[in-house]
Amino acid sequence: MNASSRTALLEVRGLGKRYRAHRPPVFGGVDLRLVTGDHVAIMGESGVGKSTLLNLVAGLDRPEAGTILLDGVEVGTLDDDAATRLRRAKMGFVFQAFHVLPYLTVAENVAVPLGLLGVARRESGARVAAILREVGLAGAGPRYPRELSGGELQRVAIARALVHRPRLVLADEPTGNLDPRTALQVLDLLRGQVRACGGAGILITHSFVAARTADRVLRLTAQGLAPEVLPP
């Protein structure tokens, strides 16, 4: 069965966004379809709206046109409480800034999404231990963020984004603070873990090197998304 015949996990149709009335849209006509296992990189010039696109998909902002369906739920029509519940249950986020909480241990940081979902402590502990093993941080649970390197902190962020087995992982320049070798390790880990969790991922990046770790690469312009041809 090819991807076009499989049920869409995420379907974006005719999406448009503008910041002010009587001004040209930031972008319009954005179409995107992801099925389970897809890992897509989105590139584009600064200011074209790559992070805005992620915010719309996540229900953190509302479009002026178009629809966003995640597992059949229309994200743009949800009220704030419903959008928050959807993000907690079905989305994971990885950013350039690690956003780990310095006063919590590694295990406590990773467990935050499970706590928000009301997962029992015993199950939470088992899932945290398992995901830490998967990201190469077995035994690091009792440590604090100040004891970790940048690459290790980003692995913590990936573990936290994936511990609740989200359907969709949104990564916005997740390796901008890392050296090239560590960045590639983290990106390969992210792609592998997204697939292992049975989800799909969107990677926002300006880096051709990072984009090559995705299954396909798209460029965002004011007119929408189009396939990107990477240089050799």
PLY file of the C-alpha trace (Angstrom):
ply
format ascii 1.0
element vertex 232
property float x
property float y
property float z
element edge 231
property int vertex1
property int vertex2
end_header
0.00 0.00 0.00
1.56 3.33 -1.03
1.49 6.51 1.09
-1.16 8.21 -1.04
-3.68 5.43 -0.32
-3.06 5.29 3.42
-5.13 7.18 5.97
-3.63 10.59 6.70
-2.37 11.26 10.20
-2.06 14.99 9.42
-3.79 16.73 6.54
-3.35 20.45 5.87
-5.46 21.92 3.08
-5.31 25.43 1.63
-3.80 26.91 4.78
-3.30 30.67 4.85
-2.12 33.15 7.48
-1.78 36.91 7.68
-0.80 39.02 10.68
-2.67 42.23 9.86
-5.71 43.13 7.81
-5.03 44.76 4.45
-1.52 43.28 4.38
-0.33 40.46 2.11
-0.59 37.01 3.71
2.50 35.48 5.26
1.69 32.41 3.19
-1.30 30.89 1.48
-2.33 27.68 -0.21
-0.28 25.42 2.07
-1.11 21.74 1.55
0.61 18.94 3.48
-0.26 15.30 4.04
1.55 13.01 6.47
0.96 9.34 7.20
2.42 7.23 9.98
6.19 7.01 9.65
6.60 10.20 7.60
9.42 12.52 8.61
9.41 15.76 6.60
11.82 18.70 6.65
10.52 22.18 5.84
12.96 24.87 4.75
12.50 28.49 3.68
13.82 32.01 3.93
13.79 33.80 7.29
10.43 35.42 7.90
8.49 33.23 5.49
6.51 31.72 8.36
8.04 28.32 9.12
7.53 28.63 12.87
4.11 30.17 12.25
3.17 27.06 10.28
4.14 24.87 13.24
2.11 27.07 15.58
-0.94 26.67 13.35
-0.55 22.90 13.16
-0.20 22.81 16.95
-3.33 24.89 17.50
-1.34 27.70 19.12
-2.50 30.13 16.43
-5.48 30.25 14.11
-5.40 30.40 10.29
-7.31 32.85 8.14
-7.97 30.15 5.56
-7.81 26.40 5.20
-8.11 23.40 7.48
-5.78 21.30 9.64
-6.87 17.77 10.47
-4.97 15.67 12.99
-6.38 12.16 13.25
-9.57 13.58 11.77
-9.89 16.39 14.35
-10.02 19.90 12.87
-7.42 21.72 14.93
-8.32 25.28 13.94
-11.89 25.03 15.28
-10.92 23.90 18.80
-11.24 26.25 21.76
-8.18 26.84 23.93
-8.94 24.04 26.40
-9.62 21.47 23.68
-6.48 22.50 21.77
-4.42 22.13 24.94
-5.80 18.63 25.52
-5.04 17.68 21.92
-1.44 18.92 22.22
-0.90 17.04 25.46
-2.26 13.78 24.12
-1.12 13.73 20.50
1.82 16.11 19.99
5.44 16.32 21.04
7.67 19.37 20.70
11.43 19.78 20.32
12.98 23.24 20.07
16.40 24.82 19.56
16.35 25.91 23.21
16.10 22.74 25.27
13.47 24.11 27.68
14.35 21.61 30.40
13.48 22.65 33.94
16.73 23.13 35.90
15.24 22.28 39.30
13.93 18.89 38.13
16.01 15.77 37.53
16.28 14.29 34.05
13.64 11.68 34.91
11.30 14.31 36.34
11.70 16.48 33.23
10.89 13.58 30.93
7.89 12.58 33.06
6.18 15.99 32.78
3.90 15.06 29.82
2.83 11.86 31.59
1.95 13.77 34.72
-0.19 16.19 32.69
-2.01 13.19 31.20
-2.60 11.61 34.61
-0.49 8.49 33.99
0.02 6.46 37.19
3.41 6.84 38.87
4.51 3.23 38.38
3.69 3.23 34.67
5.24 6.67 34.29
8.49 5.49 35.87
8.68 2.50 33.56
8.02 4.57 30.44
10.57 7.21 31.45
13.23 4.56 32.07
12.46 2.93 28.71
12.66 6.14 26.67
15.87 7.20 28.41
17.41 3.90 27.35
16.22 4.48 23.81
17.87 7.91 23.59
21.13 6.70 25.10
20.65 8.14 28.59
20.12 5.00 30.64
21.06 5.73 34.25
20.86 9.51 33.79
17.44 9.84 35.43
18.71 11.11 38.82
21.02 13.73 37.27
20.21 17.42 36.91
20.35 19.43 33.67
23.41 21.38 34.84
25.38 18.13 34.78
24.68 17.42 31.10
26.20 18.49 27.80
24.19 20.26 25.10
23.77 17.03 23.16
22.57 15.22 26.26
20.11 18.01 27.05
18.64 17.74 23.57
18.29 13.98 24.06
16.36 14.74 27.25
14.12 17.07 25.23
13.53 14.34 22.64
12.73 11.81 25.36
10.24 14.23 26.90
8.64 14.88 23.51
8.19 11.17 22.83
7.51 9.59 26.23
3.72 9.86 25.84
3.91 8.30 22.34
2.54 11.26 20.39
1.05 10.98 16.95
2.90 14.07 15.67
6.31 15.49 16.63
7.07 19.11 15.75
10.76 20.10 15.81
11.77 23.73 15.28
15.52 24.09 14.56
16.24 21.44 17.23
20.01 21.28 16.66
20.87 24.98 16.29
22.84 24.96 19.56
24.80 21.78 18.83
28.06 21.02 17.06
27.67 19.34 13.63
28.55 15.82 14.76
26.24 15.90 17.77
23.53 17.51 15.64
23.54 14.62 13.18
23.39 12.09 16.00
20.42 13.91 17.53
18.60 14.21 14.18
19.07 10.52 13.38
17.83 9.69 16.86
14.79 11.93 16.46
13.82 10.37 13.12
14.27 6.84 14.43
12.31 7.47 17.59
9.42 9.16 15.78
9.05 6.04 13.64
9.43 3.71 16.62
6.58 5.52 18.36
4.31 5.04 15.34
3.99 8.74 14.64
5.11 11.31 12.08
7.40 14.31 12.33
7.90 17.79 10.90
11.40 19.26 11.13
11.83 23.00 10.58
15.41 23.76 9.57
17.62 26.12 7.56
20.35 23.46 7.33
20.74 21.29 4.23
22.64 18.79 6.38
19.72 18.52 8.80
17.19 18.36 5.97
18.94 15.34 4.48
17.97 13.29 7.53
14.28 13.61 6.55
12.40 11.38 4.12
11.43 14.35 1.98
12.22 18.05 1.95
9.80 20.89 1.20
10.31 24.64 0.84
7.79 27.09 2.27
7.10 30.24 0.24
4.31 32.80 0.25
2.49 30.57 -2.27
2.71 27.35 -0.24
4.92 24.26 0.00
6.90 22.82 -2.88
9.52 20.04 -3.14
13.04 21.25 -2.39
16.03 20.03 -4.37
19.06 19.84 -2.11
22.51 20.66 -3.47
24.90 17.72 -3.92
0 1
1 2
2 3
3 4
4 5
5 6
6 7
7 8
8 9
9 10
10 11
11 12
12 13
13 14
14 15
15 16
16 17
17 18
18 19
19 20
20 21
21 22
22 23
23 24
24 25
25 26
26 27
27 28
28 29
29 30
30 31
31 32
32 33
33 34
34 35
35 36
36 37
37 38
38 39
39 40
40 41
41 42
42 43
43 44
44 45
45 46
46 47
47 48
48 49
49 50
50 51
51 52
52 53
53 54
54 55
55 56
56 57
57 58
58 59
59 60
60 61
61 62
62 63
63 64
64 65
65 66
66 67
67 68
68 69
69 70
70 71
71 72
72 73
73 74
74 75
75 76
76 77
77 78
78 79
79 80
80 81
81 82
82 83
83 84
84 85
85 86
86 87
87 88
88 89
89 90
90 91
91 92
92 93
93 94
94 95
95 96
96 97
97 98
98 99
99 100
100 101
101 102
102 103
103 104
104 105
105 106
106 107
107 108
108 109
109 110
110 111
111 112
112 113
113 114
114 115
115 116
116 117
117 118
118 119
119 120
120 121
121 122
122 123
123 124
124 125
125 126
126 127
127 128
128 129
129 130
130 131
131 132
132 133
133 134
134 135
135 136
136 137
137 138
138 139
139 140
140 141
141 142
142 143
143 144
144 145
145 146
146 147
147 148
148 149
149 150
150 151
151 152
152 153
153 154
154 155
155 156
156 157
157 158
158 159
159 160
160 161
161 162
162 163
163 164
164 165
165 166
166 167
167 168
168 169
169 170
170 171
171 172
172 173
173 174
174 175
175 176
176 177
177 178
178 179
179 180
180 181
181 182
182 183
183 184
184 185
185 186
186 187
187 188
188 189
189 190
190 191
191 192
192 193
193 194
194 195
195 196
196 197
197 198
198 199
199 200
200 201
201 202
202 203
203 204
204 205
205 206
206 207
207 208
208 209
209 210
210 211
211 212
212 213
213 214
214 215
215 216
216 217
217 218
218 219
219 220
220 221
221 222
222 223
223 224
224 225
225 226
226 227
227 228
228 229
229 230
230 231
